[in-house]
Amino acid sequence: MKIIALTDIHAKTGIFRQLAHVMKDADLVLLCGDITHFGREKELSSIITQLKQYNNNILGITGNCDYPEAGNYLVKEGISLDQTVKTIGNYRFFGIGGSLPCPGKTPNEYSEEEYEALLNDVTFEDDIPLILVSHQPPFGVRNDEVTPGYHVGSHSIRKFIEMHKPVVCFTGHIHEGIAIDHVLSTAIINPGPAGAGNYAFVEMEGPEIKQAGIVNLFK
């Protein structure tokens, strides 16, 4: 399975044509939150419609800059991963949207305690390889650094990763945290804002990552 991950689009859809060849070649396009820029259902509907010109196989979550109505649209379209488990082929996908509280309040935020409660309710009944999509990065990796050594990730999400050991966690939110890092054996991938030409790719072969990388179209 070849996966393309986009995060922090922030309604900058002009980049889609330049990403067209990448998305058309993917088995699945994952949207890791902040699809709109403080948008609701109408805005998100327009963005998803544009993306479907290039690939109909889309799953995603909302970020802190997407209103809850935007998440309702993803649910209605059957493409939401937020607090939802979906099995595609030989892989299981699970997502958690929103973010921890931000310096300026945004419409889709959770406390650490709320994240912990939501994640504690999740159970998996078999050994299918897990792929996690989380707008908020886990704590203590390069992906959650706003400045060197200053981490703003979630302890609850990190605990979930340590417990369930997904093969990969696609994340975003921290625009500066462009990196591939690890929590134990889990690859943590923050491609950086798609609106600036960034995307991540992962090729899966069975339970292993065959190839992974982050690309900026302008470098």
PASE-440438 format. One line per field, with one value per residue (C-alpha): residue in three letters; residue number from 1; x, y, z. Coordinates in nm, 4 decimals. Layout:
REM PASE-440438
r <- c(Ala  ...)
k <- c(NUM  ...)
x <- c(X  ...)
y <- c(Y  ...)
z <- c(Z  ...)
//
This chain:
REM PASE-440438
r <- c(Met  Lys  Ile  Ile  Ala  Leu  Thr  Asp  Ile  His  Ala  Lys  Thr  Gly  Ile  Phe  Arg  Gln  Leu  Ala  His  Val  Met  Lys  Asp  Ala  Asp  Leu  Val  Leu  Leu  Cys  Gly  Asp  Ile  Thr  His  Phe  Gly  Arg  Glu  Lys  Glu  Leu  Ser  Ser  Ile  Ile  Thr  Gln  Leu  Lys  Gln  Tyr  Asn  Asn  Asn  Ile  Leu  Gly  Ile  Thr  Gly  Asn  Cys  Asp  Tyr  Pro  Glu  Ala  Gly  Asn  Tyr  Leu  Val  Lys  Glu  Gly  Ile  Ser  Leu  Asp  Gln  Thr  Val  Lys  Thr  Ile  Gly  Asn  Tyr  Arg  Phe  Phe  Gly  Ile  Gly  Gly  Ser  Leu  Pro  Cys  Pro  Gly  Lys  Thr  Pro  Asn  Glu  Tyr  Ser  Glu  Glu  Glu  Tyr  Glu  Ala  Leu  Leu  Asn  Asp  Val  Thr  Phe  Glu  Asp  Asp  Ile  Pro  Leu  Ile  Leu  Val  Ser  His  Gln  Pro  Pro  Phe  Gly  Val  Arg  Asn  Asp  Glu  Val  Thr  Pro  Gly  Tyr  His  Val  Gly  Ser  His  Ser  Ile  Arg  Lys  Phe  Ile  Glu  Met  His  Lys  Pro  Val  Val  Cys  Phe  Thr  Gly  His  Ile  His  Glu  Gly  Ile  Ala  Ile  Asp  His  Val  Leu  Ser  Thr  Ala  Ile  Ile  Asn  Pro  Gly  Pro  Ala  Gly  Ala  Gly  Asn  Tyr  Ala  Phe  Val  Glu  Met  Glu  Gly  Pro  Glu  Ile  Lys  Gln  Ala  Gly  Ile  Val  Asn  Leu  Phe  Lys)
k <- c(1  2  3  4  5  6  7  8  9  10  11  12  13  14  15  16  17  18  19  20  21  22  23  24  25  26  27  28  29  30  31  32  33  34  35  36  37  38  39  40  41  42  43  44  45  46  47  48  49  50  51  52  53  54  55  56  57  58  59  60  61  62  63  64  65  66  67  68  69  70  71  72  73  74  75  76  77  78  79  80  81  82  83  84  85  86  87  88  89  90  91  92  93  94  95  96  97  98  99  100  101  102  103  104  105  106  107  108  109  110  111  112  113  114  115  116  117  118  119  120  121  122  123  124  125  126  127  128  129  130  131  132  133  134  135  136  137  138  139  140  141  142  143  144  145  146  147  148  149  150  151  152  153  154  155  156  157  158  159  160  161  162  163  164  165  166  167  168  169  170  171  172  173  174  175  176  177  178  179  180  181  182  183  184  185  186  187  188  189  190  191  192  193  194  195  196  197  198  199  200  201  202  203  204  205  206  207  208  209  210  211  212  213  214  215  216  217  218  219)
x <- c(0.0000  0.1272  0.0049  0.0306  -0.0216  -0.1174  -0.1525  -0.2244  -0.3666  -0.5396  -0.7619  -0.4628  -0.5992  -0.3870  -0.1206  -0.3413  -0.2592  0.1106  0.0411  -0.1863  0.0665  0.1548  -0.2050  -0.3073  -0.0280  -0.1331  -0.3547  -0.4732  -0.4573  -0.4582  -0.5569  -0.4031  -0.6068  -0.6389  -0.7900  -0.9708  -0.8654  -1.1372  -1.3860  -1.7068  -1.8911  -1.9217  -1.5498  -1.4490  -1.6908  -1.5280  -1.1773  -1.2719  -1.4447  -1.1254  -0.9121  -1.1405  -1.0429  -0.7091  -0.7940  -1.1232  -0.9575  -0.9404  -0.9485  -0.8964  -0.9402  -1.0011  -0.7463  -0.7807  -0.8521  -1.1480  -1.4870  -1.6770  -1.9240  -1.6341  -1.5814  -1.9506  -1.9071  -1.6222  -1.8472  -2.1357  -1.8999  -1.7683  -1.4096  -1.3650  -1.1045  -1.1653  -1.2167  -1.2976  -1.1356  -1.1384  -0.9795  -0.8515  -0.6838  -0.4394  -0.4181  -0.6159  -0.6465  -0.7421  -0.7451  -0.7730  -0.8383  -0.8121  -0.5198  -0.4205  -0.5155  -0.3322  -0.2006  -0.4873  -0.8074  -0.9111  -1.2440  -1.1367  -0.9274  -0.8997  -0.7356  -0.4787  -0.7376  -0.9959  -0.7492  -0.6652  -1.0330  -1.1016  -0.7971  -0.8624  -1.1910  -1.0173  -0.9640  -0.8257  -0.9241  -0.6636  -0.3066  -0.3648  -0.0916  -0.2136  -0.1658  -0.2448  -0.3455  -0.3189  -0.3235  -0.1603  0.1872  0.2975  0.5232  0.9005  0.9841  1.1238  0.7720  0.6412  0.9266  0.8246  1.1824  1.4807  1.4208  1.0721  0.8146  0.4392  0.3105  0.0563  0.1573  -0.1713  -0.1076  0.2466  0.1139  -0.1332  0.1527  0.3689  0.0794  -0.0555  0.2663  0.1288  0.3635  0.3435  0.1790  0.1047  0.0762  0.0912  -0.0136  0.3397  0.4453  0.8077  0.8147  0.8851  1.0588  1.0486  1.1188  1.0312  0.8561  0.9883  0.9355  0.6656  0.7663  0.6263  0.5889  0.5033  0.5327  0.4756  0.2094  0.0729  -0.0067  0.3687  0.4188  0.4916  0.3722  0.4816  0.4797  0.4960  0.5050  0.3917  0.4817  0.3060  0.3624  0.6764  0.7550  0.9317  1.0015  0.9133  0.9994  0.8998  0.9005  0.8749  0.7730  0.9708  1.3098)
y <- c(0.0000  0.3451  0.6237  0.9979  1.2158  1.5828  1.8001  2.1650  2.2483  2.5490  2.5851  2.6550  2.4402  2.5994  2.3414  2.0481  2.0691  2.0466  1.7455  1.5822  1.3278  1.2296  1.1784  0.9910  0.7396  0.6660  0.3884  0.6188  0.9892  1.0702  1.4145  1.4850  1.7874  2.1621  2.0937  2.4283  2.7563  2.8047  2.6560  2.4628  2.2064  2.4189  2.4957  2.1380  2.0047  2.2252  2.1056  1.7365  1.7796  1.9269  1.6468  1.3817  1.5003  1.3286  1.0406  0.9070  0.7043  0.9594  0.9281  1.2107  1.3882  1.7493  1.9723  2.2479  2.5042  2.3034  2.3621  2.0548  2.0897  2.0119  1.6850  1.6040  1.6364  1.3825  1.1439  1.1876  1.1187  0.8030  0.9265  1.0269  0.8515  1.0667  0.8265  0.5652  0.2397  0.1448  -0.1601  -0.1225  -0.4192  -0.5637  -0.2497  -0.0925  0.2868  0.4944  0.8698  1.1374  1.4990  1.8416  1.9582  2.0515  2.4084  2.6681  3.0127  3.1674  2.9661  2.7568  2.5782  2.2149  2.1628  1.8919  1.8837  1.6152  1.4493  1.4459  1.2882  1.0235  0.9391  0.9134  0.6963  0.4691  0.3659  0.2227  -0.1508  -0.3618  -0.7269  -0.8651  -0.8247  -0.6302  -0.3638  -0.0302  0.3105  0.6118  0.9578  1.2257  1.5991  1.6594  1.5016  1.2853  1.4419  1.4330  1.3891  1.6177  1.6482  1.8453  2.0948  2.4574  2.5623  2.3328  2.1466  2.2928  2.0154  2.0743  1.7273  1.5122  1.2707  1.0812  1.0251  0.9127  0.6666  0.5311  0.4812  0.3054  0.0740  -0.0132  0.0222  0.1424  0.0940  0.4644  0.7757  1.0532  1.3881  1.7635  2.0773  2.1930  2.3601  2.3688  1.9982  1.8615  1.5304  1.1540  1.0449  0.7425  0.6430  0.2934  0.1175  0.3581  0.6034  0.9508  1.1547  1.5250  1.6344  2.0027  2.2270  2.1021  2.4610  2.5197  2.2218  1.9500  1.5909  1.2573  0.9188  0.5710  0.2432  -0.0480  -0.4091  -0.6361  -0.5062  -0.3170  0.0217  -0.0444  0.3226  0.6580  1.0188  1.3843  1.5973  1.9699  2.0445  2.3675  2.2323)
z <- c(0.0000  -0.0957  0.1320  0.0794  0.3873  0.3794  0.6863  0.7622  0.4217  0.5816  0.2722  0.0447  -0.2353  -0.5060  -0.4283  -0.5351  -0.9065  -0.8288  -0.6072  -0.8646  -0.9931  -0.6369  -0.5265  -0.8420  -0.7814  -0.4205  -0.2896  -0.0119  0.0747  0.4472  0.5734  0.9120  1.0199  0.9682  0.6291  0.6412  0.7981  1.0595  0.8153  0.8566  0.6467  0.3316  0.3216  0.3897  0.1292  -0.1343  -0.0418  -0.0431  -0.3807  -0.5230  -0.3787  -0.5284  -0.8749  -0.8086  -0.5746  -0.4376  -0.1629  0.1166  0.4955  0.7397  1.0676  1.1617  1.3296  1.5850  1.3089  1.1712  1.3327  1.4591  1.1689  0.9380  1.1202  1.0808  0.7053  0.7072  0.8998  0.6530  0.3636  0.5294  0.5311  0.8956  1.1077  1.4143  1.7058  1.4410  1.3378  0.9700  0.8098  0.4552  0.2973  0.5467  0.7619  1.0415  1.0615  1.3638  1.4093  1.6756  1.5766  1.7353  1.9456  2.2951  2.3966  2.1873  2.2908  2.0902  2.1363  1.8356  1.7777  1.8164  2.1288  2.3949  2.7331  2.8055  3.0302  2.7503  2.5100  2.7674  2.8215  2.4464  2.3828  2.6798  2.5165  2.2101  2.1821  1.8988  1.8711  1.6335  1.5172  1.1947  1.1595  1.2958  1.1325  1.3518  1.2275  1.4973  1.4333  1.7716  1.7828  2.0732  2.3330  2.3179  1.9506  1.6824  1.5439  1.8448  1.8854  1.8349  1.9139  1.9811  2.3057  2.3663  2.3227  2.3109  2.2228  2.4025  2.6772  2.6294  2.2597  2.3321  2.5930  2.3352  2.0864  2.3442  2.4342  2.0875  1.8836  1.5488  1.2562  1.1794  1.3217  1.0734  1.2479  1.1902  1.3820  1.4628  1.1394  1.2533  1.3411  0.9931  1.0578  1.0728  1.4282  1.6414  1.9614  2.0263  1.6904  1.5667  1.2950  1.3716  1.0527  1.0378  0.6731  0.7477  0.5933  0.2629  0.1682  0.1525  -0.0805  0.1761  0.1786  0.3206  0.1534  0.3004  0.1135  0.3261  0.2640  0.5090  0.8612  0.7616  0.6141  0.2849  0.2118  0.3696  0.3132  0.3300  0.0164  -0.0463  -0.4028  -0.4085  -0.2984)
//
